[in-house]
Structure formats: C-alpha cells, structure tokens
Amino acid sequence: MSIDVPERAPETGQARGHRLRAWLLKVFLRVGVLPFLLVIAVVVFSVLSDQFLTAQNLINLIRQSVYLILVSMGQMLALATGGFDLSVGTIVALTSVVSASVMSTMGADGGSAAWAVLLGCGAGLAAGSTVGLVNGLGIALGSVSPFIMTLGVQSIGLGVALALTGGVPVSGIPSAFGDLFGFGTLLGMPIPVIVTAVIVVAMYVLMTRTATGTHLLAVGGNAKAAALSGISTRRTLLLAYVLCSLLAAVSGLLLTARVNSGEANLGGTIALESIAACVIAGVSLRGGIARVESVVLGAIFIGLVQNGMNLTNVGSYMQMVVLGMLLILAVVADSLRHQLISQGR
C-alpha cells in the first residue's frame, strides 16, 4: 500500500518578499545601516567613475582611511560608555604641533634625528593623553556632561595649538620621521596601515576578551546596574577617554609624518567623521553597543564616500553637506533600531 505524499506548493513571490524583508530586518538589527549604505555607495561610485574599483584607488582608500579608523576606535570607546568626544580633532592638532615642535627644536640644536623623533613622538602622545585625562576627570569625577566637557576642552586645546604656532605650520621635522611613518613600507605594506592593523587587533581583544571591554559596555548600557555589580564606573569612564585621546594622538603623529609638518588645522572635521563612522557602524549613541570590526568598516565607508566624491569631482563644500546628511541618517537609523530592539523584534 503506497502513501501519497503531498507535494510542497511552490513558494509565491509574496512569500519570498516576506522572507527577504525578514532577513534584511535581521541584518539591520544586528549590524545597523552600514551594509546597506556600503552596497549603495560601491554601486553608485562604480557607475560614476571607472577609476573607483581599480587596485591603485582601493590601496589609496585604505591608506587614507587609517587616520579616521584610529580616531573612530577611540570614539567608539567614548560612545560605548554613553558619551562622546568632540575634542578628538583638537587632540590630533595638538599632538601634531607639540611633536613637530620638539623634533624641530632638537634638530636645530644638532641633536640626533633618532632621538628627536623618539622624544617628539613621546611629547605628542603625552600632550594628547593629557587632554583625554582632563576630559575623563571632568566627566568621571566632576559629573560634567560629555558634550560640555569635550566641547570646552576642544576650544582650549585648539587655542593652545594656535598659540604655540602662531597659526604657522611647524617645519624642520627630521626627514626620517616622514620617510618611515608617512611613506615607509614593510613587506610591501605601508607602515601606517600596519600600525593601524596592530591597534585594531589590540582593540578587538580589549573589547571581546577582557574584563575592561565588558565594563565599558556595561557602564554604557546601565551605569547604576554596573556600579551595583561592583564595576568602578568612574575608573571605567576615565580609562575610556584617556584611551580615546591616546588613539587620536597616534593618528595625529601619523598625519604629521604624512604632511611633514606640525599643523594646528589638522583634524578639523575628524570629530564629526568619527562619530558618523561609529553610528553608521551600529555603535549606539545610548551606549552599551559597540563592535570593533563594524567601526573599522564604518570608517572605511566614510573614506570611501569621500574618495568617490573626489573622483566624481564633487566640491569640498558639497562633501560637507553629504557627510552631515549621512550623520543624520545614521542617528535616525540608530533610533529606529533601538526602538525595534526594545520591542523585541
């Protein structure tokens, strides 16, 4: 006796559409709006420019994105705790000015180029970290709003950088500094890319394999609950802003090597760009959510858009408009994503 097994009805177009929407929603809730924007940008700029997907342009894109990746890594730490850092641009500029001034002074005095570079880098990193320490103390111990604290420090730091230089670029940096950290290569890879890759790996380990990463996310998710769990919220906030400034300072050193001078106008828009990169990458403005790999892609996406607009001859003023629109879109998407997660979708 045979049993007839009913054949499965072919899937209708409506069912396929429903399944696709469910999959897209799942992707959006997990990683945010970044994958959708990335695909759109690649398609649009590939159509508009034949040079966009060439190997040379992609190499240049990665090389140009490392500075924003580093700053975005630091911005991610501040955002993960529920705050943000508007002073990262000033940290880049102050690091550039201080490091270049020390190198230039030692070079003029006939000192060793190696010592000049070493002490200059140390002074730059110390200056940048000091800014982060001030931010952290004000926010963690003084309970000052991150917006007010970092905005005030941003103004102070920029004033100091301009006062040190008089608005004139600092020249006389040892050529070895630029040759190594600006244009040097190791096994065919640019040194700035290697430095950034090492830092990204370290940040990934910090956020996923250490208690510190867990504490950062816990404080951002619910500071009161984190404190009741025995986490020192003040120490965690202080660490977040010091590390944020340190990463921005490293970016400032690499930029100084690239332009071969100390300039107070470096990093003018990098605060906006780093926040946009993080939010587009799915880092929540409310804190508690951050993924290192997504932030790297977010920073590359910002660089990709800027690169594509340069290739298609979009003016610098209009690029500022596009960047602002992307930030607003990312914030709206973050709000929608948070609502959907809260509803248990």
NUVEX-439365 format. One line per 3 residues: number of its first residue (from 0); their letters; for each residue y, z, x of C-alpha. Coordinates in nm, 4 decimals, decimal comma, padded with zeros to 6 digits. Last residue first. Layout:
# NUVEX-439365
NUM) A) Y/Z/X | ...
***
This chain:
# NUVEX-439365
344) RGQ) 04,2322/01,7066/01,1699 | 04,2509/02,0878/01,1765 | 04,5892/02,1103/01,0067
341) SIL) 04,7361/02,2630/01,3229 | 04,6023/01,9669/01,5212 | 04,7736/01,7260/01,2814
338) QHR) 05,1017/01,9142/01,3023 | 05,0886/01,9262/01,6831 | 05,0204/01,5512/01,6979
335) LSD) 05,3171/01,4801/01,4725 | 05,5465/01,6928/01,6890 | 05,4169/01,5313/02,0083
332) AVV) 05,4652/01,1843/01,8561 | 05,8254/01,2697/01,7690 | 05,8807/01,4003/02,1229
329) ALI) 05,7237/01,0876/02,2744 | 05,9351/00,8582/02,0605 | 06,2499/01,0452/02,1633
326) LLM) 06,1521/01,0171/02,5301 | 06,0707/00,6470/02,4942 | 06,4084/00,5854/02,3298
323) GLV) 06,5856/00,7576/02,6181 | 06,3976/00,5461/02,8698 | 06,4833/00,2279/02,6780
320) VMQ) 06,8544/00,3150/02,6688 | 06,8551/00,3970/03,0410 | 06,6921/00,0599/03,1061
317) MYS) 06,9730/-00,1010/02,9061 | 07,2213/00,0358/03,1566 | 07,0130/-00,0823/03,4517
314) GVN) 07,0039/-00,4399/03,3233 | 06,6790/-00,6064/03,2117 | 06,5980/-00,8882/03,4527
311) TLN) 06,2366/-00,9409/03,3412 | 06,1026/-00,8213/03,6768 | 06,3314/-00,5176/03,6674
308) MGN) 06,2180/-00,4387/03,3137 | 05,8545/-00,4561/03,4206 | 05,9142/-00,2219/03,7141
305) QVL) 06,0971/00,0274/03,4935 | 05,8174/00,0150/03,2363 | 05,5506/00,0515/03,5050
302) GIF) 05,7352/00,3412/03,6665 | 05,7399/00,5240/03,3323 | 05,3706/00,4381/03,2848
299) IAG) 05,2889/00,5607/03,6363 | 05,4468/00,8934/03,5468 | 05,2406/00,9124/03,2284
296) LVV) 04,9251/00,8136/03,4139 | 04,9766/01,1016/03,6575 | 05,0539/01,3306/03,3632
293) SEV) 04,7273/01,2292/03,1954 | 04,5271/01,3129/03,5075 | 04,6880/01,6577/03,5308
290) RAI) 04,6222/01,7569/03,1692 | 04,8565/02,0022/02,9954 | 04,8527/02,1963/02,6669
287) GGR) 04,9654/02,5606/02,6341 | 05,3347/02,4963/02,5940 | 05,5486/02,4126/02,2917
284) LSV) 05,6730/02,0914/02,4517 | 05,3078/01,9873/02,4618 | 05,1853/01,7772/02,7523
281) GAI) 05,0416/01,4634/02,5901 | 05,1112/01,2085/02,8631 | 05,4220/01,0864/02,6790
278) VCA) 05,5483/01,4448/02,6987 | 05,4823/01,4635/03,0728 | 05,6318/01,1252/03,1640
275) AIS) 05,9368/01,1870/02,9425 | 05,9962/01,5258/03,1052 | 05,9652/01,3643/03,4486
272) ELA) 06,1997/01,0775/03,3587 | 06,4679/01,3065/03,2180 | 06,4593/01,5281/03,5259
269) ITG) 06,4377/01,2216/03,7536 | 06,7658/01,0742/03,6375 | 06,9913/01,1712/03,9296
266) GLN) 06,7072/01,2209/04,1745 | 06,9042/01,1212/04,4815 | 07,2817/01,1444/04,4386
263) AEG) 07,3339/01,4072/04,7081 | 07,1986/01,1752/04,9760 | 07,0281/01,2525/05,3062
260) SNV) 06,9450/00,9340/05,4929 | 06,6501/00,7119/05,5860 | 06,6137/00,5744/05,2294
257) RAT) 06,2338/00,6160/05,2324 | 06,2318/00,9261/05,4529 | 06,4782/01,0918/05,2157
254) LLL) 06,2594/00,9913/04,9213 | 05,9559/01,1521/05,0861 | 06,1515/01,4714/05,1526
251) GSV) 06,2846/01,4839/04,7956 | 05,9337/01,4378/04,6542 | 05,8210/01,7357/04,8612
248) AAL) 06,1185/01,9304/04,7223 | 06,0202/01,8400/04,3648 | 05,6738/01,9772/04,4370
245) LSC) 05,8232/02,3001/04,5716 | 06,0576/02,3296/04,2737 | 05,7704/02,3148/04,0255
242) LVY) 05,5657/02,5561/04,2381 | 05,8521/02,8073/04,2274 | 05,8986/02,7497/03,8538
239) ALL) 05,5331/02,8072/03,7668 | 05,4950/03,1042/04,0020 | 05,7828/03,2891/03,8365
236) LTR) 05,6398/03,2206/03,4916 | 05,2972/03,3514/03,5962 | 05,4458/03,6609/03,7613
233) RTS) 05,6424/03,7393/03,4473 | 05,3466/03,6761/03,2170 | 05,1196/03,9135/03,4071
230) IGS) 04,7911/03,8487/03,2284 | 04,6110/04,1578/03,0992 | 04,4828/04,0133/02,7731
227) LAA) 04,7676/04,1824/02,5841 | 05,0103/03,9849/02,8028 | 04,8329/03,6587/02,7182
224) AKA) 04,8438/03,7414/02,3466 | 05,2174/03,8003/02,3706 | 05,2754/03,4793/02,5701
221) NGG) 05,0857/03,2565/02,3285 | 05,0029/02,8997/02,4280 | 05,2442/02,8791/02,7197
218) VAL) 05,1238/03,2069/02,8667 | 04,7625/03,0996/02,8188 | 04,8210/02,7602/02,9795
215) LHT) 04,9694/02,9142/03,2929 | 04,7040/03,1878/03,2982 | 04,4196/02,9354/03,2854
212) GTA) 04,5730/02,7440/03,5751 | 04,6071/03,0649/03,7742 | 04,2477/03,1619/03,7006
209) TRT) 04,1311/02,8610/03,8976 | 03,9125/02,5553/03,8378 | 04,0952/02,3372/03,5874
206) MLV) 04,4684/02,3749/03,6555 | 04,4528/02,4581/04,0266 | 04,1744/02,2059/04,0985
203) YMA) 04,3747/01,9310/03,9296 | 04,6865/02,0391/04,1169 | 04,5042/02,0168/04,4502
200) VVI) 04,3749/01,6699/04,3605 | 04,7278/01,5610/04,2660 | 04,8633/01,7053/04,5912
197) VAT) 04,6127/01,5096/04,8016 | 04,6903/01,1898/04,6087 | 05,0646/01,2420/04,6566
194) VIV) 05,0321/01,2800/05,0329 | 04,8098/00,9708/05,0481 | 05,0537/00,7659/04,8398
191) PIP) 05,3463/00,8794/05,0584 | 05,1443/00,7795/05,3714 | 05,0913/00,4217/05,2509
188) MGL) 04,7223/00,3240/05,2554 | 04,5951/00,0657/05,5076 | 04,3782/00,3136/05,6931
185) LTG) 04,6845/00,5340/05,7292 | 05,0258/00,3812/05,6607 | 05,3843/00,4643/05,7521
182) FGF) 05,6877/00,3391/05,5587 | 05,8720/00,6491/05,4423 | 05,6741/00,9418/05,5774
179) LDG) 05,5895/00,7981/05,9201 | 05,8546/00,5396/06,0074 | 06,1178/00,7346/05,8160
176) FAS) 06,0605/01,0520/06,0155 | 06,0086/00,8660/06,3448 | 06,3550/00,7104/06,3076
173) PIG) 06,5132/01,0506/06,3654 | 06,7812/01,1092/06,0977 | 07,1342/01,0186/06,2127
170) SVP) 07,2791/00,9736/05,8661 | 07,3908/01,2164/05,5941 | 07,5242/01,0240/05,2952
167) VGG) 07,8887/01,1028/05,2036 | 07,9773/01,3046/04,8897 | 08,1446/01,5710/05,1013
164) TLA) 07,8003/01,6324/05,2479 | 07,7567/02,0084/05,2208 | 07,9944/02,0355/04,9257
161) LAV) 07,8070/01,7639/04,7371 | 07,4750/01,9440/04,7843 | 07,6294/02,2783/04,6851
158) GLG) 07,7819/02,1295/04,3699 | 07,4486/01,9715/04,2786 | 07,2773/02,3056/04,3221
155) ISQ) 07,5266/02,4892/04,1025 | 07,5083/02,2308/03,8233 | 07,1282/02,2257/03,8223
152) VGL) 07,1225/02,6051/03,8407 | 07,3200/02,6187/03,5165 | 07,0941/02,3659/03,3461
149) TMI) 06,7849/02,5458/03,4770 | 06,8941/02,8787/03,3339 | 07,0368/02,7536/03,0050
146) FPS) 06,7352/02,5401/02,9131 | 06,4810/02,7898/03,0489 | 06,6353/03,0562/02,8212
143) VSG) 06,7164/03,3714/03,0171 | 06,4614/03,6530/02,9953 | 06,6147/03,8103/03,3072
140) LAI) 06,2825/03,8832/03,4763 | 06,0816/03,5681/03,4018 | 06,3599/03,3195/03,3250
137) GLG) 06,6219/03,4346/03,5748 | 06,3680/03,5185/03,8433 | 06,1897/03,1864/03,7981
134) NVL) 06,5060/02,9783/03,8166 | 06,6241/03,1622/04,1282 | 06,2816/03,1177/04,2880
131) GVT) 06,2821/02,7483/04,1966 | 06,6157/02,7014/04,3693 | 06,4823/02,8882/04,6714
128) SGA) 06,1812/02,6556/04,6791 | 06,4107/02,3557/04,7210 | 06,6020/02,5143/05,0085
125) ALG) 06,2813/02,6279/05,1802 | 06,1266/02,2822/05,1464 | 06,4362/02,1248/05,2993
122) AGC) 06,4509/02,3761/05,5836 | 06,0846/02,3228/05,6657 | 06,1236/01,9457/05,6590
119) GLL) 06,4236/01,9668/05,8901 | 06,2428/02,2070/06,1218 | 05,9470/01,9714/06,1600
116) VAW) 06,1560/01,6547/06,1836 | 06,3901/01,8027/06,4458 | 06,0972/01,9491/06,6344
113) AAS) 05,9291/01,6082/06,6525 | 06,2554/01,4377/06,7491 | 06,3025/01,6818/07,0382
110) GGD) 06,6549/01,8126/07,0698 | 06,9480/01,6207/07,2138 | 07,2147/01,8111/07,0231
107) AGM) 07,2778/01,5083/06,8013 | 06,9094/01,5034/06,7045 | 06,9193/01,8708/06,6142
104) TSM) 07,2205/01,8147/06,3918 | 07,0760/01,5036/06,2255 | 06,7422/01,6699/06,1541
101) VSA) 06,9112/01,9784/06,0076 | 07,1494/01,7704/05,7967 | 06,8691/01,5425/05,6746
98) SVV) 06,6589/01,8393/05,5612 | 06,9516/02,0036/05,3821 | 07,0767/01,6880/05,2094
95) STL) 06,7360/01,5637/05,0945 | 06,6213/01,9049/04,9758 | 06,9472/01,9464/04,7845
92) AVI) 06,9073/01,6052/04,6184 | 06,5435/01,6570/04,5140 | 06,6216/02,0104/04,3969
89) TGV) 06,9169/01,8774/04,1979 | 06,6889/01,6326/04,0212 | 06,4404/01,9123/03,9493
86) SLD) 06,7124/02,1241/03,7859 | 06,6289/02,0473/03,4225 | 06,3077/02,2497/03,4396
83) FGG) 06,1011/02,3053/03,1264 | 05,9686/02,5937/02,9188 | 05,6536/02,6746/02,7196
80) TAL) 05,4345/02,7773/03,0116 | 05,2705/02,4333/03,0241 | 05,6162/02,2754/03,0271
77) ALM) 05,7039/02,4495/03,3542 | 05,3727/02,3496/03,5128 | 05,4047/01,9916/03,3857
74) QGM) 05,7499/01,9657/03,5422 | 05,5873/02,0330/03,8786 | 05,3354/01,7519/03,8364
71) SVL) 05,6146/01,5342/03,6972 | 05,8122/01,5812/04,0202 | 05,5146/01,4646/04,2266
68) ILY) 05,4367/01,1703/03,9982 | 05,8035/01,0670/03,9970 | 05,8065/01,0335/04,3753
65) VSQ) 05,4664/00,8592/04,3814 | 05,5730/00,5908/04,1335 | 05,7407/00,3544/04,3794
62) RIL) 05,4267/00,3170/04,5942 | 05,2084/00,2735/04,2857 | 05,4366/00,0013/04,1489
59) NIL) 05,4652/-00,1666/04,4888 | 05,0854/-00,1936/04,5037 | 05,0847/-00,3357/04,1489
56) NQA) 05,3503/-00,5881/04,2485 | 05,1528/-00,7032/04,5510 | 04,8302/-00,7362/04,3527
53) TLF) 04,9937/-00,9582/04,0914 | 04,9952/-00,8264/03,7339 | 05,3731/-00,8391/03,6811
50) QDS) 05,4545/-01,1558/03,8731 | 05,3910/-01,3974/03,5841 | 05,6537/-01,2138/03,3784
47) LVS) 05,7163/-01,1964/03,0020 | 05,3538/-01,2195/02,8895 | 05,2291/-00,9650/03,1411
44) FVV) 05,5293/-00,7460/03,0555 | 05,4344/-00,7325/02,6864 | 05,0596/-00,6838/02,7367
41) VAI) 05,0968/-00,4109/03,0000 | 05,3619/-00,2289/02,7954 | 05,1587/-00,2369/02,4733
38) VLL) 04,8445/-00,1087/02,6470 | 05,0348/00,1760/02,8136 | 05,2156/00,2712/02,4927
35) FPL) 04,8855/00,3039/02,3049 | 04,7143/00,4967/02,5831 | 05,0153/00,7362/02,6167
32) VGV) 05,0559/00,8461/02,2525 | 04,8617/01,1690/02,2802 | 04,5488/01,2471/02,4806
29) RLF) 04,3087/01,4198/02,2386 | 04,4884/01,3931/01,9047 | 04,5802/01,0286/01,9676
26) VKL) 04,2265/00,9369/02,0761 | 04,0799/01,0985/01,7628 | 04,3370/00,9216/01,5460
23) LWA) 04,2444/00,5886/01,7047 | 03,8747/00,6556/01,6344 | 03,9428/00,7463/01,2703
20) RLR) 04,1582/00,4369/01,2276 | 03,8794/00,2206/01,3715 | 03,6213/00,3783/01,1390
17) HGR) 03,8439/00,3171/00,8350 | 03,9007/-00,0433/00,9385 | 03,5279/-00,0974/00,9831
14) AQG) 03,4648/00,0483/00,6370 | 03,7312/-00,1746/00,4797 | 03,5881/-00,4810/00,6500
11) TEP) 03,2520/-00,4079/00,4950 | 02,9470/-00,2979/00,6864 | 02,6379/-00,4916/00,5820
8) ARE) 02,4135/-00,3031/00,3409 | 02,1191/-00,1426/00,5107 | 01,7935/-00,2992/00,3952
5) PVD) 01,5806/-00,0997/00,1544 | 01,2449/-00,0022/00,2957 | 00,9612/-00,1391/00,0828
2) ISM) 00,6527/00,0712/00,1111 | 00,3243/-00,1076/00,1543 | 00,0000/00,0000/00,0000
***
